Amino acid sequence: MTDRFKVSTWVSSVAFATLATATALASPRFDVTSEDASFTSAELRTQVSNHKAVHAAGDSVSVMVAYSNASYVSARVPAWLADASSPDLSFLRVTRDGIELPYQGAIAKRVAIEKQAHIELQPGESFSVSYNLERAFDLSAGGAYEVSFVGSETHMLGGRSFDSMPAALFVEADASRALAFGSRHSDEKLGASSYAASCSASQQSGLATALNSAVAYANDAVAYLAAPPSSTKTRYVTWFGAVTTSRWNTVKTHFANIKSTFDTQNMSFDCGCTDAGTFAYVYPTQPYKVYLCGAFWSAPNTGTDSRAGTLVHETSHFNVVAGTADNVYGQAGAKRLAISNPKKAINNADSHEYFAENTPFQN
């Protein structure tokens, strides 16, 4: 995948090593800035289209997503959406004969959206990116599929993004069709954890420290949640919203599983990702391997958005642990989510991380 954006004025400022098969339809510009009130009413519309209606056995299966600024003000879209080689395609939904397919790609923890590199779209501007579905969905059974884009506040700096209408395609059954996950490294076994060859000695040492701190975070969270549910527990309310026994017990189970993972499972770490805008990512269906990226190594060991907290965040993503999603990123977004949608908050990975880090301290 070596194709590049065709707009030379903004390729040079992209943080990616490759922007595979992405094509600009207009002239969006990349920028890294803080949130600006002039962007808060922007609307991002998406349209999914297939490259061809029928895919024979052996064909690569991809879709094109067009991102358009449908408002009268400038819009800022996270630049990672333009990275066709990213392992995280969790913004796509695929159904077969009306039944949603399990997502089997990666889920990444990224820096807060206002700190991410962005594509600036002027009113009416758009760009398109081609994504290979086989990297995140098992299409080997074949059949009639529909693919849509799922809107989220993680896709816009202010403003709104919207779900797309589904695009239909037919894929012939092919038992040999394999999920094309990211590159794999042989692991060097080191006690209770294992490290890919991409992890240096200093990185392994830093990881050992972070893992010990993550264990302490998990132990503290489990002890806190052992108390009866109470609306006076400001720490819980801040990150997970209004207290109900059901939601409290869900979070309690999540942290019990996170603690059990740290205590009993062999964690595996890969240090090959260097993206400065991403802390880490995992494949939720492939416990207990964590891929660590550039932002992880510049983070403190403990505290807000720390290395230890990132390990709690990523561990919560594994389906066998808590199966959390990335509904929002950052403390501000997580606090808003707790107020507006506690049901989503208890399924949000950053909410679990900030609850565990408890910075600043709350009772």
C-alpha positions as CSV (number, residue, x, y, z in Angstrom):
1,M,0.0,0.0,0.0
2,T,2.1,2.9,-1.3
3,D,-0.3,5.4,-2.8
4,R,-0.3,8.8,-1.3
5,F,-2.6,11.8,-1.0
6,K,-2.6,13.7,-4.3
7,V,-2.5,17.1,-2.5
8,S,1.1,18.1,-2.0
9,T,0.3,21.1,0.1
10,W,-0.7,19.0,3.1
11,V,1.0,15.6,2.8
12,S,4.2,17.0,4.3
13,S,2.7,17.8,7.6
14,V,1.0,14.4,8.1
15,A,2.2,12.4,11.1
16,F,1.9,9.1,9.2
17,A,4.6,7.2,7.4
18,T,2.1,6.2,4.8
19,L,-1.4,7.4,3.8
20,A,-2.2,4.3,1.7
21,T,-4.7,4.5,-1.1
22,A,-6.3,7.7,0.3
23,T,-7.3,10.3,-2.3
24,A,-8.1,14.0,-1.7
25,L,-11.2,15.2,-3.5
26,A,-10.6,18.8,-2.6
27,S,-7.8,20.7,-0.7
28,P,-8.1,19.9,3.0
29,R,-5.1,21.1,5.2
30,F,-3.5,19.3,8.1
31,D,-3.1,21.3,11.3
32,V,-2.4,20.7,15.0
33,T,-4.2,23.2,17.1
34,S,-6.3,23.5,20.2
35,E,-10.1,23.6,20.1
36,D,-11.6,26.7,18.5
37,A,-15.2,27.9,19.0
38,S,-15.6,28.6,15.2
39,F,-15.6,24.8,14.6
40,T,-18.2,23.8,17.1
41,S,-21.1,23.8,14.6
42,A,-19.4,21.8,11.9
43,E,-21.1,18.7,10.5
44,L,-19.2,15.8,9.0
45,R,-21.2,13.7,6.5
46,T,-19.9,10.3,5.3
47,Q,-20.7,8.2,2.3
48,V,-19.6,4.6,1.9
49,S,-19.3,3.1,-1.6
50,N,-18.0,-0.3,-2.9
51,H,-15.3,-0.6,-5.5
52,K,-17.3,-3.3,-7.1
53,A,-20.6,-5.0,-6.4
54,V,-19.4,-8.6,-6.5
55,H,-16.1,-9.9,-5.1
56,A,-15.0,-13.3,-6.3
57,A,-13.0,-15.7,-4.1
58,G,-9.5,-14.4,-3.7
59,D,-10.5,-10.8,-4.4
60,S,-9.5,-8.1,-1.8
61,V,-12.6,-6.6,-0.3
62,S,-12.4,-2.8,0.3
63,V,-14.8,0.1,0.6
64,M,-14.3,3.8,0.0
65,V,-15.5,6.3,2.6
66,A,-16.0,9.9,1.5
67,Y,-15.8,12.5,4.3
68,S,-17.5,15.8,3.5
69,N,-17.9,19.1,5.4
70,A,-21.7,19.7,5.1
71,S,-21.7,22.9,7.1
72,Y,-21.0,26.6,6.6
73,V,-17.9,26.7,8.8
74,S,-14.6,24.9,8.8
75,A,-14.3,21.4,10.1
76,R,-11.4,19.5,11.7
77,V,-11.3,15.8,11.2
78,P,-8.6,13.7,13.0
79,A,-5.9,12.8,10.5
80,W,-5.9,9.1,11.6
81,L,-9.1,8.7,9.7
82,A,-7.1,9.3,6.5
83,D,-4.6,6.5,7.3
84,A,-5.8,3.6,5.2
85,S,-3.1,1.4,6.8
86,S,-4.3,2.0,10.4
87,P,-5.2,-1.3,12.2
88,D,-8.2,0.5,13.9
89,L,-11.3,0.3,11.7
90,S,-13.7,0.3,14.6
91,F,-15.6,3.2,12.9
92,L,-17.0,0.7,10.4
93,R,-20.0,-1.6,10.8
94,V,-20.5,-4.7,8.7
95,T,-23.6,-6.8,8.5
96,R,-24.2,-10.1,6.7
97,D,-27.8,-10.9,5.7
98,G,-28.9,-8.3,8.3
99,I,-26.8,-9.7,11.2
100,E,-23.9,-7.6,12.5
101,L,-20.4,-9.2,12.2
102,P,-18.1,-9.1,15.2
103,Y,-15.4,-6.5,14.9
104,Q,-12.0,-8.3,15.0
105,G,-9.7,-5.4,14.2
106,A,-7.7,-3.2,16.6
107,I,-8.9,-0.5,19.1
108,A,-6.5,2.3,19.8
109,K,-6.1,4.7,22.7
110,R,-5.3,8.1,21.1
111,V,-4.3,11.4,22.6
112,A,-7.2,13.8,23.4
113,I,-8.8,14.9,20.2
114,E,-7.8,18.6,20.6
115,K,-4.2,17.5,20.6
116,Q,-4.4,15.3,17.5
117,A,-3.2,16.2,14.1
118,H,-6.2,17.2,12.0
119,I,-7.4,17.6,8.5
120,E,-9.1,21.0,8.1
121,L,-12.0,20.9,5.7
122,Q,-13.5,24.2,4.4
123,P,-17.3,24.2,3.7
124,G,-18.0,21.8,0.9
125,E,-14.6,20.2,0.9
126,S,-14.2,16.5,1.1
127,F,-11.7,13.6,0.9
128,S,-11.9,9.9,0.5
129,V,-10.1,6.9,1.9
130,S,-10.2,3.2,0.9
131,Y,-10.2,0.7,3.7
132,N,-9.6,-3.1,3.4
133,L,-12.4,-4.8,5.3
134,E,-10.5,-8.1,5.6
135,R,-8.2,-6.5,8.2
136,A,-11.0,-6.3,10.7
137,F,-13.9,-8.5,9.7
138,D,-14.1,-12.2,8.8
139,L,-15.7,-12.4,5.4
140,S,-14.8,-16.0,4.6
141,A,-18.4,-17.3,4.8
142,G,-19.4,-15.0,1.9
143,G,-22.8,-13.6,1.3
144,A,-24.6,-10.3,1.0
145,Y,-22.9,-7.6,3.1
146,E,-23.7,-4.0,4.0
147,V,-21.0,-1.6,5.3
148,S,-21.7,1.7,7.0
149,F,-19.7,4.3,8.8
150,V,-20.5,4.9,12.5
151,G,-20.5,8.5,13.6
152,S,-18.8,9.5,16.9
153,E,-17.5,12.6,18.7
154,T,-14.0,11.1,18.4
155,H,-14.2,11.9,14.6
156,M,-14.6,15.7,15.0
157,L,-13.0,18.5,16.9
158,G,-16.3,20.0,18.1
159,G,-19.3,19.6,15.8
160,R,-20.9,16.3,14.9
161,S,-20.3,13.3,12.6
162,F,-23.1,11.2,11.3
163,D,-23.7,7.6,10.5
164,S,-23.7,6.9,6.8
165,M,-26.2,5.0,4.7
166,P,-25.0,1.4,4.2
167,A,-23.3,0.3,1.0
168,A,-24.1,-3.2,-0.4
169,L,-21.7,-5.7,-1.7
170,F,-21.6,-9.5,-2.4
171,V,-18.6,-11.6,-1.4
172,E,-18.2,-15.2,-2.6
173,A,-17.3,-17.7,0.1
174,D,-13.6,-18.4,0.4
175,A,-12.4,-20.6,3.3
176,S,-8.8,-19.5,2.7
177,R,-9.7,-15.8,3.1
178,A,-7.7,-14.9,6.2
179,L,-7.9,-11.8,8.4
180,A,-5.0,-9.6,7.5
181,F,-4.0,-8.4,10.9
182,G,-0.9,-6.3,11.6
183,S,2.6,-7.6,11.5
184,R,3.6,-10.1,14.2
185,H,6.9,-10.3,16.1
186,S,8.3,-13.3,17.8
187,D,8.1,-12.8,21.6
188,E,11.0,-13.1,24.0
189,K,9.7,-14.7,27.2
190,L,10.6,-12.8,30.4
191,G,8.9,-14.2,33.4
192,A,5.2,-13.2,33.8
193,S,5.3,-10.9,30.7
194,S,6.7,-11.3,27.2
195,Y,8.2,-8.7,24.9
196,A,8.5,-8.6,21.1
197,A,12.0,-8.1,19.6
198,S,11.0,-4.5,18.9
199,C,11.1,-3.7,22.7
200,S,14.5,-2.3,23.8
201,A,15.9,-3.2,27.3
202,S,15.0,0.3,28.6
203,Q,11.4,-0.1,27.2
204,Q,11.1,-3.5,28.9
205,S,12.2,-1.9,32.2
206,G,9.7,0.9,31.8
207,L,7.0,-1.5,31.1
208,A,7.7,-3.6,34.1
209,T,7.4,-0.5,36.3
210,A,4.1,0.5,34.5
211,L,2.7,-2.9,34.9
212,N,3.4,-2.9,38.7
213,S,1.6,0.5,38.9
214,A,-1.3,-0.8,36.8
215,V,-1.7,-3.7,39.3
216,A,-1.8,-1.1,42.1
217,Y,-4.5,0.8,40.2
218,A,-6.6,-2.3,39.7
219,N,-6.3,-3.4,43.3
220,D,-7.4,0.1,44.5
221,A,-10.4,0.1,42.1
222,V,-11.5,-3.3,43.3
223,A,-11.3,-2.2,46.9
224,Y,-13.2,1.0,46.2
225,L,-16.0,-0.9,44.4
226,A,-16.3,-3.5,47.1
227,A,-18.3,-0.9,49.1
228,P,-22.1,-0.7,48.6
229,P,-23.2,1.5,45.7
230,S,-23.7,5.1,46.8
231,S,-24.5,8.4,45.1
232,T,-22.0,10.0,47.5
233,K,-19.1,8.3,45.8
234,T,-17.9,11.2,43.7
235,R,-15.1,9.3,42.1
236,Y,-17.6,6.8,40.6
237,V,-20.1,9.5,39.6
238,T,-17.5,11.7,37.9
239,W,-16.5,8.9,35.5
240,F,-19.5,6.6,35.3
241,G,-22.5,8.9,36.0
242,A,-25.6,8.4,38.1
243,V,-25.3,5.4,40.4
244,T,-27.5,2.3,39.9
245,T,-26.8,-1.1,41.4
246,S,-26.7,-2.7,38.0
247,R,-24.2,-0.3,36.5
248,W,-22.1,-0.3,39.7
249,N,-21.9,-4.1,39.6
250,T,-20.9,-4.0,35.9
251,V,-18.0,-1.7,36.6
252,K,-17.1,-3.8,39.6
253,T,-17.0,-6.9,37.4
254,H,-14.8,-5.1,34.9
255,F,-12.2,-4.2,37.4
256,A,-12.3,-7.6,39.0
257,N,-11.5,-9.0,35.6
258,I,-8.8,-6.4,34.9
259,K,-7.1,-7.3,38.3
260,S,-7.4,-11.0,37.5
261,T,-5.7,-10.5,34.1
262,F,-2.8,-8.6,35.7
263,D,-2.5,-11.3,38.5
264,T,-2.9,-14.5,36.4
265,Q,-2.3,-13.9,32.7
266,N,0.9,-13.6,30.7
267,M,0.8,-10.1,29.2
268,S,2.5,-9.7,25.9
269,F,3.9,-6.3,24.6
270,D,5.0,-5.1,21.2
271,C,6.9,-1.8,20.8
272,G,6.9,-1.5,17.1
273,C,4.4,1.3,16.7
274,T,5.9,4.8,16.7
275,D,2.8,7.0,16.1
276,A,3.1,10.0,18.4
277,G,-0.7,10.5,18.5
278,T,-1.5,7.0,19.8
279,F,-0.7,5.5,23.2
280,A,-1.4,1.9,22.3
281,Y,-3.8,-0.5,20.7
282,V,-5.1,-4.1,21.1
283,Y,-7.1,-6.6,19.1
284,P,-10.0,-7.3,21.5
285,T,-10.3,-10.9,20.3
286,Q,-6.6,-11.6,20.9
287,P,-5.8,-11.4,24.6
288,Y,-3.4,-10.4,26.1
289,K,-1.2,-8.7,23.7
290,V,-0.7,-4.9,23.8
291,Y,0.9,-2.8,21.0
292,L,2.6,0.3,22.5
293,C,3.0,3.5,20.4
294,G,4.8,6.8,20.6
295,A,2.5,8.6,23.1
296,F,2.9,5.8,25.6
297,W,6.7,6.4,26.0
298,S,6.3,10.2,26.5
299,A,3.6,9.7,29.2
300,P,4.3,9.7,32.9
301,N,4.3,6.3,34.8
302,T,1.2,7.3,36.8
303,G,-1.3,10.1,36.8
304,T,-3.6,11.3,34.1
305,D,-3.1,9.5,30.7
306,S,-0.2,7.6,32.2
307,R,1.6,4.4,31.1
308,A,-0.1,2.5,34.0
309,G,-3.5,3.9,33.2
310,T,-3.0,3.1,29.5
311,L,-2.4,-0.6,30.5
312,V,-5.7,-0.5,32.4
313,H,-7.4,1.1,29.4
314,E,-6.1,-1.4,26.9
315,T,-6.7,-4.5,29.1
316,S,-10.4,-3.4,29.5
317,H,-10.8,-3.7,25.7
318,F,-10.3,-7.4,25.6
319,N,-13.6,-9.2,25.1
320,V,-12.8,-11.7,27.8
321,V,-12.1,-8.9,30.3
322,A,-14.6,-6.1,29.8
323,G,-15.1,-5.6,26.1
324,T,-15.0,-1.8,26.4
325,A,-15.1,0.6,23.4
326,D,-13.6,4.1,22.7
327,N,-16.8,6.2,22.8
328,V,-14.8,9.3,23.8
329,Y,-11.2,10.3,24.5
330,G,-9.9,12.5,27.2
331,Q,-11.0,13.6,30.7
332,A,-13.3,16.3,29.5
333,G,-15.1,14.0,27.1
334,A,-15.4,11.2,29.7
335,K,-16.9,13.6,32.2
336,R,-19.5,14.7,29.7
337,L,-20.3,11.2,28.8
338,A,-20.9,10.2,32.4
339,I,-23.5,13.0,32.6
340,S,-25.2,12.5,29.3
341,N,-25.0,8.7,28.9
342,P,-24.0,6.6,31.9
343,K,-24.7,3.4,29.9
344,K,-22.0,4.3,27.4
345,A,-19.7,5.6,30.2
346,I,-19.5,2.2,31.8
347,N,-18.5,0.8,28.4
348,N,-15.9,3.5,27.7
349,A,-12.2,2.5,28.2
350,D,-11.0,6.0,29.0
351,S,-13.6,6.2,31.8
352,H,-12.1,3.1,33.3
353,E,-8.6,4.5,33.0
354,Y,-9.5,7.9,34.6
355,F,-11.4,6.1,37.4
356,A,-8.3,4.0,38.1
357,E,-5.8,6.9,37.9
358,N,-8.1,9.0,40.1
359,T,-6.2,12.2,39.3
360,P,-7.0,14.6,40.9
361,F,-8.0,12.5,43.9
362,Q,-11.7,11.9,44.6
363,N,-13.4,9.9,47.3
